[in-house]
Amino acid sequence: MLSSRLDSWLAAWAQRRTRSAADAEAMRAAFSVIDTDAGRIRVVDSASPGPVVVFVPDGPNVVEHYQALIHRLSPSCRVVCFDMPGFGFSLPHASYAHSLDQGAKLVLSVLDHLKIRKATLAFSCANGFYALRTARIAPDRVSGLVLSQTPSLQAMHAWTDRVVPKPLRVPVLGQWLGWLFRERAASSWYRIALPATTDASPFRDVARQALRCGACFSLAGVVQGLVKASDAGLKGVQTPCTVIWGAQDRSHRHTNPQSLLDIVPHAELVQFDDCGHFPDLEKSERFIRILMEKVSRYG
């Protein structure tokens, strides 16, 4: 597909043309790279003993946003965090189109490479759909799901119609526009995703530095990749599931947080009334308590 090839080319070109070569090299050197069918995946692995928890940043967040959380969790469990293809410094292959199955197979590839038999997946927003699909096709590999800001796919499609500019949903055109305006889009996103009273600069500054060092932000790619996906591909998940919802996320003010229960009826919904789109990062201590309680329960 031309749009996925363009995404791949733009991501590779951005890293070659980075405005801060020294900083970019420092950011990349601190992490491992895994070659998969979906692309070259940048990953950090605490390699500490204990149950495994896997995080995937919700772009424009990158692995660097999770460093403090990884540090806090590492004494209790093995923490893995990686950027999905087309986000952060994970370069997508030209064939990667952000479909549900491609995303789930990528998650399993990372687990296989790291020799992880089973893990709790702590994914957020659209990445939560890849976690659900992974649990659907490989239930023996997923101990539990702790999802943040993930509604049903039907509700997410409605969110896309409300929030994502229509040109970004057009193949090829969306890739070009998304790349040209990636820094502006990232800054705008934090303004509406976080509560009005929250200082967005800590989030924005890390994302801006990553983008200036050649990081990807393939918003158009993931929007286009999931537009044809339906809740039918996620039904039947039996894995224990907890959904944490930030009530002050202004981008999701019209999204029903209980919509995921239509396809995962056994899911437990926990609402954080005082945070926005990133409960795991905005209210880390509370999130950690819930996560570790679930991990100990899931086994």
C-alpha positions as CSV (number, residue, x, y, z in Angstrom):
1,M,0.0,0.0,0.0
2,L,1.4,3.4,-1.0
3,S,0.4,5.1,2.3
4,S,2.3,2.6,4.4
5,R,5.4,2.8,2.1
6,L,5.3,6.6,2.5
7,D,5.0,6.3,6.3
8,S,8.1,4.0,6.3
9,W,10.1,6.3,4.0
10,L,9.2,9.5,6.0
11,A,10.1,7.8,9.3
12,A,13.5,6.7,8.0
13,W,14.2,10.0,6.3
14,A,13.3,11.9,9.5
15,Q,15.9,9.9,11.5
16,R,18.6,10.5,8.9
17,R,17.8,14.3,8.8
18,T,17.5,14.9,12.5
19,R,18.3,18.4,13.6
20,S,20.3,17.1,16.7
21,A,22.4,14.2,15.7
22,A,24.2,14.0,19.1
23,D,21.0,14.0,21.1
24,A,19.4,11.5,18.7
25,E,22.3,9.1,19.0
26,A,22.1,9.4,22.8
27,M,18.4,8.7,22.8
28,R,18.8,5.6,20.6
29,A,21.8,4.2,22.3
30,A,20.1,3.7,25.7
31,F,17.7,1.1,24.2
32,S,17.8,-2.2,22.4
33,V,16.4,-2.7,18.9
34,I,14.5,-5.7,17.8
35,D,14.1,-6.6,14.1
36,T,10.5,-7.8,13.3
37,D,8.3,-8.3,10.3
38,A,6.6,-5.0,11.3
39,G,9.8,-3.0,11.5
40,R,12.8,-2.2,13.8
41,I,11.3,-1.8,17.3
42,R,13.0,0.2,20.0
43,V,12.6,-1.5,23.4
44,V,13.7,-1.1,27.0
45,D,13.7,-4.2,29.3
46,S,14.4,-3.9,33.0
47,A,15.3,-7.6,33.0
48,S,14.4,-7.7,36.7
49,P,12.9,-10.7,38.3
50,G,9.2,-11.1,38.8
51,P,6.0,-11.0,36.7
52,V,6.2,-9.2,33.3
53,V,4.4,-6.0,32.6
54,V,4.6,-4.5,29.1
55,F,3.9,-0.9,28.3
56,V,3.4,0.8,24.9
57,P,3.4,4.6,24.8
58,D,0.4,6.3,23.3
59,G,2.0,8.7,20.7
60,P,3.2,11.4,20.7
61,N,4.4,9.9,24.0
62,V,7.6,7.9,23.7
63,V,9.5,5.5,25.8
64,E,11.2,8.4,27.5
65,H,7.9,9.5,29.1
66,Y,7.9,6.1,30.9
67,Q,11.4,6.2,32.5
68,A,10.2,7.2,36.0
69,L,7.4,4.6,35.9
70,I,9.8,1.9,34.8
71,H,12.1,2.8,37.6
72,R,9.3,2.6,40.2
73,L,8.1,-0.7,39.0
74,S,11.4,-2.5,38.3
75,P,11.9,-3.7,41.9
76,S,8.6,-5.5,41.8
77,C,8.4,-6.9,38.3
78,R,10.1,-7.1,34.9
79,V,9.1,-4.1,32.9
80,V,9.2,-3.9,29.1
81,C,8.4,-0.8,27.2
82,F,8.5,-0.3,23.5
83,D,7.4,2.1,20.8
84,M,5.0,0.7,18.3
85,P,6.1,0.8,14.6
86,G,5.7,4.4,13.3
87,F,6.0,5.9,16.8
88,G,9.0,7.0,18.8
89,F,12.1,5.5,17.3
90,S,10.5,2.3,16.0
91,L,10.8,2.4,12.2
92,P,7.9,0.7,10.4
93,H,8.4,-1.6,7.4
94,A,6.7,-0.5,4.2
95,S,4.2,-3.3,4.6
96,Y,3.1,-2.3,8.1
97,A,-0.4,-0.7,7.9
98,H,-1.4,-0.6,11.6
99,S,-4.1,-3.3,11.3
100,L,-5.3,-5.1,14.4
101,D,-3.6,-8.4,13.3
102,Q,-0.3,-6.7,12.4
103,G,-0.2,-4.9,15.8
104,A,-1.0,-8.1,17.7
105,K,1.6,-10.2,15.8
106,L,4.1,-7.4,16.5
107,V,3.4,-7.7,20.3
108,L,3.9,-11.4,20.1
109,S,7.1,-11.0,18.2
110,V,8.5,-8.8,20.9
111,L,7.5,-11.3,23.6
112,D,9.1,-14.1,21.6
113,H,12.4,-12.2,21.1
114,L,12.6,-11.4,24.8
115,K,11.7,-15.0,25.6
116,I,8.7,-13.9,27.6
117,R,6.1,-16.7,28.0
118,K,3.4,-14.6,29.5
119,A,2.8,-10.9,30.4
120,T,0.3,-8.4,31.6
121,L,-0.2,-5.8,28.8
122,A,-0.7,-2.2,30.1
123,F,-1.6,-0.4,26.9
124,S,-3.5,2.7,26.3
125,C,-6.0,4.4,23.9
126,A,-5.7,2.8,20.3
127,N,-2.9,0.6,21.4
128,G,-5.4,-1.1,23.7
129,F,-7.0,-2.6,20.7
130,Y,-3.8,-4.3,19.8
131,A,-3.6,-5.7,23.3
132,L,-7.1,-7.0,23.1
133,R,-6.5,-8.6,19.8
134,T,-3.3,-10.2,21.2
135,A,-5.3,-11.7,24.0
136,R,-8.0,-12.9,21.5
137,I,-5.6,-14.7,19.3
138,A,-3.0,-15.9,21.9
139,P,-4.8,-16.0,25.3
140,D,-2.0,-18.2,26.7
141,R,0.5,-15.4,26.3
142,V,-1.5,-12.7,28.1
143,S,-1.9,-12.9,31.9
144,G,-4.1,-9.8,32.1
145,L,-5.0,-6.5,30.5
146,V,-4.7,-3.1,32.2
147,L,-6.0,-0.6,29.6
148,S,-6.1,3.1,29.9
149,Q,-8.5,5.3,27.9
150,T,-9.6,2.5,25.6
151,P,-13.3,2.5,24.6
152,S,-14.9,0.2,22.1
153,L,-13.8,0.5,18.5
154,Q,-17.2,1.8,17.5
155,A,-16.7,4.6,20.1
156,M,-13.2,5.2,18.9
157,H,-14.4,5.6,15.3
158,A,-16.9,8.3,16.6
159,W,-14.0,9.9,18.5
160,T,-11.9,10.0,15.3
161,D,-14.7,11.7,13.4
162,R,-14.9,14.4,16.1
163,V,-11.3,15.0,16.8
164,V,-9.0,13.9,14.0
165,P,-9.0,16.4,11.0
166,K,-10.5,14.8,7.9
167,P,-7.4,15.2,5.7
168,L,-5.4,12.9,8.1
169,R,-7.9,10.1,7.3
170,V,-7.1,10.3,3.6
171,P,-4.3,7.8,2.5
172,V,-1.1,9.4,1.3
173,L,-2.3,12.9,1.9
174,G,-2.7,12.2,5.6
175,Q,0.8,10.8,5.8
176,W,2.3,13.9,4.2
177,L,0.3,16.3,6.3
178,G,0.9,14.3,9.5
179,W,4.6,14.4,8.9
180,L,4.8,18.1,8.0
181,F,2.8,19.2,11.1
182,R,3.8,16.5,13.6
183,E,5.3,19.0,16.1
184,R,2.3,21.3,16.0
185,A,-0.1,18.3,16.2
186,A,1.7,16.9,19.3
187,S,1.5,20.3,21.1
188,S,-2.1,20.7,20.3
189,W,-2.9,17.1,21.4
190,Y,-1.5,17.7,24.9
191,R,-3.6,20.8,25.3
192,I,-6.9,18.9,24.8
193,A,-5.8,15.5,26.3
194,L,-4.8,16.9,29.7
195,P,-6.9,18.7,32.2
196,A,-7.1,22.5,31.7
197,T,-5.3,22.9,35.1
198,T,-2.4,20.6,34.2
199,D,0.9,22.0,33.0
200,A,1.4,20.2,29.6
201,S,5.1,21.3,29.3
202,P,6.7,18.1,30.8
203,F,4.8,16.0,28.3
204,R,5.2,18.4,25.4
205,D,8.9,19.0,26.0
206,V,9.9,15.3,26.0
207,A,7.8,14.7,22.8
208,R,9.2,17.7,21.1
209,Q,12.8,16.7,21.8
210,A,12.1,13.2,20.5
211,L,10.5,14.5,17.3
212,R,13.5,16.9,16.7
213,C,15.7,13.9,17.1
214,G,13.9,12.0,14.4
215,A,11.1,10.2,16.3
216,C,8.0,9.1,14.4
217,F,4.4,10.1,15.0
218,S,2.3,8.2,12.4
219,L,-1.1,9.4,13.6
220,A,-2.5,9.2,10.1
221,G,-1.2,5.6,9.7
222,V,-2.9,4.3,12.8
223,V,-6.1,6.2,12.2
224,Q,-6.3,4.8,8.6
225,G,-5.2,1.3,9.8
226,L,-8.0,1.0,12.3
227,V,-10.8,2.7,10.4
228,K,-12.0,-0.6,8.9
229,A,-11.5,-2.6,12.1
230,S,-14.6,-3.6,14.0
231,D,-15.5,-4.7,17.5
232,A,-16.2,-8.2,16.1
233,G,-12.4,-8.8,15.9
234,L,-12.1,-8.2,19.7
235,K,-15.1,-10.1,20.9
236,G,-14.5,-13.3,22.8
237,V,-11.6,-12.1,24.9
238,Q,-11.7,-14.0,28.2
239,T,-8.5,-12.5,29.7
240,P,-9.0,-10.6,32.9
241,C,-9.3,-6.9,32.0
242,T,-9.3,-3.6,33.8
243,V,-10.0,-0.3,32.1
244,I,-8.7,2.9,33.8
245,W,-10.4,6.1,32.5
246,G,-9.3,9.7,33.0
247,A,-12.4,11.7,33.4
248,Q,-10.7,15.1,32.6
249,D,-9.6,14.0,29.1
250,R,-11.2,16.8,27.1
251,S,-10.7,15.0,23.8
252,H,-12.9,12.2,25.1
253,R,-15.6,14.3,26.8
254,H,-18.3,12.7,24.5
255,T,-16.9,9.1,24.7
256,N,-18.7,6.6,26.9
257,P,-16.0,5.0,29.1
258,Q,-18.3,1.9,29.6
259,S,-18.5,1.3,25.8
260,L,-15.7,-1.4,26.0
261,L,-17.9,-3.4,28.2
262,D,-20.1,-4.1,25.2
263,I,-17.4,-6.3,23.8
264,V,-15.5,-7.3,27.0
265,P,-18.4,-7.5,29.5
266,H,-16.2,-8.9,32.3
267,A,-13.9,-5.8,32.2
268,E,-13.6,-3.8,35.4
269,L,-13.9,0.0,34.9
270,V,-11.9,2.3,37.3
271,Q,-12.4,6.0,36.8
272,F,-9.8,8.6,37.8
273,D,-11.8,11.8,38.2
274,D,-8.8,14.1,38.5
275,C,-6.7,13.2,35.4
276,G,-6.8,13.3,31.6
277,H,-5.7,11.0,28.8
278,F,-2.7,9.4,30.6
279,P,-3.7,7.9,33.9
280,D,-0.5,5.8,34.1
281,L,1.7,8.9,33.8
282,E,-0.5,11.6,35.4
283,K,-1.4,9.7,38.5
284,S,1.4,7.1,38.6
285,E,1.3,6.1,42.3
286,R,-2.4,5.3,42.1
287,F,-2.0,3.6,38.8
288,I,0.9,1.4,40.2
289,R,-1.2,0.3,43.2
290,I,-4.0,-0.8,40.9
291,L,-1.6,-2.4,38.4
292,M,0.3,-4.4,41.0
293,E,-2.9,-5.6,42.6
294,K,-4.1,-6.9,39.3
295,V,-0.7,-8.4,38.4
296,S,-0.7,-10.3,41.7
297,R,-4.2,-11.5,41.0
298,Y,-3.5,-12.5,37.4
299,G,-0.5,-14.5,38.4
